[in-house]
Amino acid sequence: MSNFVQSLRLWFAPERIREEGDTPDYRFSLANERTFLAWLRTALALIGGGFAVDQFLPDLRWGWRIGLALALLAAGVLSSLRAVNHWVRCERAMRRGQDLPVSRFPTVLSLAVAFVALAMVVVVLFGWEG
């Protein structure tokens, strides 16, 4: 079975992680959980930002408004999925005594947020109506 499918199953049955390796120091598991919650807070902020752009900028040209809102909403969805995936991968790595997994996702998310922010700068500088 592929690693991804195995990890996906653990999203819905996290107690199965205990079947792997040794129990790590609880402080590390709790830190992993705090990181998970930080990713969820980020996801909620991005989703809130997407709704704010859509609802509170009615004078913004439709294409800009929908594009920016959807970009923020998509980033929020991806961040929430990334949160649980990262939690499972880190917990498994700690139990197995392996290095923690690395990811390009923080870079991708940062670039997406920067792109949306730059688009908003353009909108502010050149007017709401495009």
N, C-alpha and C positions, 0 to 999 in steps of 0.2 A: 504494500500500500504506500502511496506517495506520502512524503513528509507533510505536504500541504493538507491533504485529506485527513491525515492523522491529527494535525494541529487543529483543523476545523472541528473535528469531533470533540476535542478537548474544550472548545469554546462552550459547549453545552453540557459537558460532563467533566468539570475541572477536578472532581475527586479522583479521577483516573490518573491524574498526574502523580499521585502518591505511589502508584505502582512502579514508577521509574526512580532509579537511583536512591540516594539518601536524602533525608530531610535536611535542608539547609538551615543555617542560623535564622531564627524567626525575624530578626532585624532586617535581613536581606529580603525575605518574602514580603514584609510589611513595606519596605522601601519600594519594592516592585509594585505593590498595590497603590502606593502614593503616586508613582509615576503613571500608572493606569488612570488614576483619577485626574491627574494633571492633563493627560491627553483628552479625557472626556470634557474637562472644563474648556479646553481649547476648541474642541468640536462644538460645544454649545455656544461659545462666543462667535465662532465663524457662522454658525447657523443663524444666530440672532442678528449678526451683521448682514447676512443675506436677506433676511426678512425686513430689516430696517431700510436697506437700500430700496427694496421693492415698494414698501409701504410709505416711506417718508420722503421719497424723492419723486413725487408724481410728475413734476415738471421736467424731469430728466428725459431726454429722448428715449423712446421705448426700447430700441436696440441696446443702448448703453445700460439702461436700467436693468433689463432682463439679463444681459450678458454678465454684468457685475454681480447681480444677485445670484445667478446660477453658479458662477465661479466660487463665490463664498459658500453657498450651500453644498456644492460638490466637495469643496475642501473640508467642510464640517463632517460630511458623511464619511469621507475617506479617513479623517482623523479618528472618528469613533470606531471604525473597523480596525484601524491600525492599533488602537489602544488595546483591544482584546487580543489581537494577534501578537503584539509585542509582549504583553503580560504572559501569555502561554509560552512563547519562545524563551523568554528569560527564566521563567520558573523551571522549565524543563532543563535548560542549560545549567542552572544552579544545582538542581538535583543530580545531574550527571557529572558535575565537577568540570564542566566545559567553560570555555570563554563565553561571555555574553554575546549574543548576536549583534551584528552591526547592520545598519540600514541606511539607505539613501533617502528615506521618506522625510526626515526633518529638512533636508536640503530642498527637496521637491516642494514641500509645504511652504517653506520660506520663500522660494521663488514665486510660487503661486500668489501668496499674500502680497509680495512686493509688486508683482504685475498688477494686481487689482488696485493697490495703493497708487501706483504710477498712473493707471487709467483714471483714477479719481482726481489726481492732480491735474491731468489734462482737462477733465470735465470742469473742474473749478476754474482753471485759467482761461478756458475758451468758452465758458458759458454752459448753462444747463441745456439749451436747445441744440447744441452741437453746431 
